[in-house]
């Protein structure tokens, strides 16, 4: 937001963790989204995937007894490695919804799924959303994948250059829809301009 001509970042509101709803999140991601259990369990064990509830919303009376909460109030929550951003998806399949936790620093990095060390191919896949990144890594466990929390072209470019500096190849994997295709075109145009400027 802007105050007296100065721009300020809204403080990140870390979502409430609902341990009593972990199984429901697992069911949603496995049964409804088709993600394999091994990668779901791995991310839960790493503390970057959990059942959550937005902390800036009016508190649910059952937060401390989350196993009794309605599934309509529960979000599969994907935490960025910097701990300052989270993507959240409603787990009720008949009411698809996705949000960013309030104050998420979406320009500093998205949700990361590291490569399995023994299969590491030296590749970073850049995807739109956390579910996309998780899905990609389940198919290619030797490749790391990250979300950019939407079609964030500037972050995708930044991550591409960072990957190159670390000796990694990078793949852009935006959705095959209007927004994804437009962002891919913008990505190629902007990254070529940066390369030309550096020469």
PyMOL commands that set and color helices and strands:
alter all, ss='L'
color gray80, all
select helices_A, chain A and resi 19-32+37-45+63-68+71-73+117-119+130-139+153-165+178-198
alter helices_A, ss='H'
color red, helices_A
select strands_A, chain A and resi 2-3+6-7+16-17+49-53+75-79+86-90+98-100+112-113+123-127+144-147+169-173
alter strands_A, ss='S'
color yellow, strands_A
deselect
rebuild
show_as cartoon
